[in-house]
Amino acid sequence: MTFQSILKMLLIAAAILIVLAVVTFCILFYDAIYTRLIPPVSPTESVPIDITKAGSTASTLIRVRYNRIYDEFGFYLEFYVPEDLGKYSPAYDKKWEQLAEFVGEPLFPAGGVVRRTGVEIPVRLTVNRVEDGRQIPFHNQVYYTKGLYSGGFGRFARRIRVLYMQPGYYQVQLENLTAITTLPEGVPVFFVVLPAGPK
């Protein structure tokens, strides 16, 4: 084997390694942009809704982006202890206890026993896919929400539904169907859409 043939082989090997390095970089860059930095659904801001009035609605236009990790999205009601009460004050603790009683406990606790499911809140979830300025019906159903899904730091969340959603734009609306008069006074309620979990 001549020196020139060995040099040629080394150059080919180096070229292959460079190509592999470029491909790896592109994959990592893509992953960082589309699964780490850019949220799979936007906006994720909470939309206020008045559940003390029947017929009140909260609506928003969301965009679902292609994402290797998330393709299911959860729709939630979120309740917050008013911040103006001052955290860990007697008034804050009392409101927290009232809200915990109102929302209830997890429907599937580790021990298997649910002592309180909270106040039932019936809502209608409507999701339309937006294409070329038209709204195409995607999901329309009534849910009787109960119990706690997650919480912490003065926040209580109740899951309404999880949907598989392909990339695109969606007009989402939540309608409260019954006046809930037992909501603790001063508690803000929001409707929010978030990634539900990895594939």
C-alpha positions as CSV (number, residue, x, y, z in Angstrom):
1,M,0.0,0.0,0.0
2,T,1.5,3.3,-1.1
3,F,1.7,6.5,0.9
4,Q,-0.8,8.1,-1.5
5,S,-3.4,5.4,-1.0
6,I,-3.0,5.6,2.8
7,L,-3.4,9.4,2.7
8,K,-6.4,9.0,0.5
9,M,-8.0,6.6,3.0
10,L,-7.3,9.0,5.9
11,L,-8.8,11.9,4.0
12,I,-12.0,9.8,3.3
13,A,-12.2,8.8,7.0
14,A,-11.8,12.5,8.1
15,A,-14.5,13.6,5.6
16,I,-16.8,10.9,7.0
17,L,-16.1,12.0,10.6
18,I,-16.8,15.7,9.6
19,V,-20.1,14.7,8.0
20,L,-21.1,12.7,11.1
21,A,-20.2,15.6,13.3
22,V,-22.3,18.1,11.2
23,V,-25.3,15.7,11.2
24,T,-25.0,15.2,15.0
25,F,-24.8,19.0,15.5
26,C,-27.9,19.5,13.3
27,I,-29.9,16.9,15.2
28,L,-28.9,18.4,18.6
29,F,-29.7,21.9,17.4
30,Y,-33.1,20.8,16.1
31,D,-33.8,19.1,19.4
32,A,-32.8,22.2,21.3
33,I,-34.9,24.6,19.2
34,Y,-38.1,22.5,18.7
35,T,-38.3,20.5,21.9
36,R,-36.6,22.7,24.5
37,L,-36.6,26.3,23.6
38,I,-39.8,26.7,21.5
39,P,-42.9,25.7,23.5
40,P,-45.0,23.0,21.8
41,V,-48.2,25.0,22.4
42,S,-48.6,28.8,22.6
43,P,-49.7,30.9,24.2
44,T,-49.7,29.2,27.6
45,E,-51.2,32.2,29.4
46,S,-54.1,31.6,31.6
47,V,-57.5,33.0,30.5
48,P,-59.8,34.1,33.3
49,I,-63.3,32.6,33.5
50,D,-66.1,33.5,35.9
51,I,-67.5,30.2,37.1
52,T,-70.0,31.9,39.4
53,K,-72.1,32.7,36.3
54,A,-73.7,30.2,34.0
55,G,-72.8,30.8,30.4
56,S,-69.5,32.6,31.0
57,T,-66.8,31.7,28.6
58,A,-63.0,31.8,28.2
59,S,-61.5,31.5,24.7
60,T,-58.1,31.7,23.1
61,L,-56.4,30.9,19.8
62,I,-53.5,28.5,20.3
63,R,-50.8,27.2,18.0
64,V,-49.6,23.6,18.3
65,R,-46.1,23.2,16.9
66,Y,-44.4,19.9,15.8
67,N,-42.6,18.4,18.8
68,R,-40.8,15.1,19.2
69,I,-41.7,15.0,22.9
70,Y,-45.3,16.3,23.2
71,D,-48.3,15.5,21.0
72,E,-51.0,15.5,23.7
73,F,-52.3,18.6,25.5
74,G,-54.3,19.0,28.6
75,F,-57.1,21.5,29.3
76,Y,-57.3,22.7,32.9
77,L,-59.2,24.8,35.3
78,E,-56.8,26.5,37.7
79,F,-57.7,28.2,41.0
80,Y,-55.4,30.5,43.0
81,V,-55.3,31.7,46.6
82,P,-55.4,35.5,46.3
83,E,-51.9,36.8,46.7
84,D,-53.0,40.0,48.4
85,L,-53.8,38.0,51.5
86,G,-50.1,37.7,52.2
87,K,-48.6,34.3,52.1
88,Y,-48.7,32.2,55.3
89,S,-50.9,34.8,57.1
90,P,-53.9,33.5,59.0
91,A,-56.2,34.9,56.2
92,Y,-54.1,33.1,53.5
93,D,-54.2,29.8,55.4
94,K,-57.9,30.0,55.9
95,K,-58.6,30.7,52.2
96,W,-56.2,27.9,51.2
97,E,-58.2,25.5,53.4
98,Q,-61.5,26.7,51.8
99,L,-60.1,26.3,48.3
100,A,-58.7,22.8,49.1
101,E,-62.2,21.8,50.3
102,F,-63.8,23.3,47.2
103,V,-61.5,21.7,44.7
104,G,-61.3,18.3,46.5
105,E,-58.7,15.6,46.6
106,P,-57.1,13.6,43.7
107,L,-59.5,11.2,42.1
108,F,-56.9,8.5,42.0
109,P,-54.9,8.8,45.2
110,A,-52.1,6.5,46.1
111,G,-54.1,5.0,48.9
112,G,-57.1,4.3,46.7
113,V,-59.6,6.2,48.9
114,V,-61.1,9.5,47.9
115,R,-62.6,11.3,50.9
116,R,-63.8,14.4,49.0
117,T,-64.2,15.0,45.3
118,G,-64.9,18.7,45.7
119,V,-67.6,20.8,44.0
120,E,-68.6,19.4,40.6
121,I,-68.2,22.0,37.8
122,P,-69.9,21.2,34.5
123,V,-68.2,22.8,31.5
124,R,-68.3,22.5,27.7
125,L,-65.0,22.3,25.9
126,T,-65.0,23.3,22.3
127,V,-62.0,23.0,20.0
128,N,-62.0,24.0,16.4
129,R,-59.1,23.6,14.0
130,V,-58.4,26.8,12.0
131,E,-57.5,26.4,8.4
132,D,-57.6,29.1,5.7
133,G,-59.7,31.3,7.9
134,R,-62.3,28.6,8.5
135,Q,-63.1,26.8,11.7
136,I,-63.4,23.1,11.4
137,P,-65.0,21.3,14.3
138,F,-62.5,19.2,16.2
139,H,-63.9,18.5,19.6
140,N,-67.1,19.5,21.4
141,Q,-68.1,17.8,24.7
142,V,-69.5,18.5,28.1
143,Y,-67.4,17.4,31.1
144,Y,-68.4,17.2,34.8
145,T,-65.1,18.1,36.5
146,K,-64.3,16.9,39.9
147,G,-61.3,16.5,42.2
148,L,-57.7,17.8,42.2
149,Y,-55.2,17.1,39.5
150,S,-52.2,19.0,40.8
151,G,-51.4,21.8,43.1
152,G,-48.8,23.7,45.2
153,F,-47.9,27.2,46.3
154,G,-51.5,28.4,46.4
155,R,-52.4,26.9,43.1
156,F,-55.0,24.2,42.5
157,A,-55.5,22.6,39.1
158,R,-58.4,20.4,37.8
159,R,-57.9,18.6,34.5
160,I,-60.8,18.8,32.1
161,R,-59.5,16.7,29.2
162,V,-56.4,15.5,27.3
163,L,-56.5,15.6,23.5
164,Y,-54.1,14.5,20.8
165,M,-53.5,17.5,18.6
166,Q,-51.6,17.7,15.3
167,P,-49.6,20.8,14.5
168,G,-51.7,23.8,13.5
169,Y,-53.9,26.6,14.9
170,Y,-56.9,25.9,17.1
171,Q,-59.7,28.1,18.5
172,V,-60.4,26.9,22.0
173,Q,-63.4,27.8,24.2
174,L,-64.5,26.7,27.6
175,E,-68.1,27.5,28.7
176,N,-69.2,27.3,32.3
177,L,-72.6,25.6,32.4
178,T,-73.8,26.1,36.0
179,A,-73.5,29.1,38.3
180,I,-71.1,27.9,41.1
181,T,-72.0,29.9,44.1
182,T,-69.8,28.0,46.6
183,L,-66.5,29.3,45.1
184,P,-64.6,30.9,48.0
185,E,-64.8,34.7,47.8
186,G,-62.0,36.4,45.9
187,V,-60.6,33.3,44.3
188,P,-59.5,33.8,40.6
189,V,-60.2,31.0,38.2
190,F,-58.4,30.4,34.9
191,F,-58.6,28.2,31.8
192,V,-55.3,27.0,30.5
193,V,-53.9,24.7,27.9
194,L,-50.6,22.9,28.6
195,P,-48.6,19.9,27.3
196,A,-50.0,16.9,29.0
197,G,-46.8,14.8,29.1
198,P,-44.2,13.0,26.9
199,K,-45.2,10.6,24.2
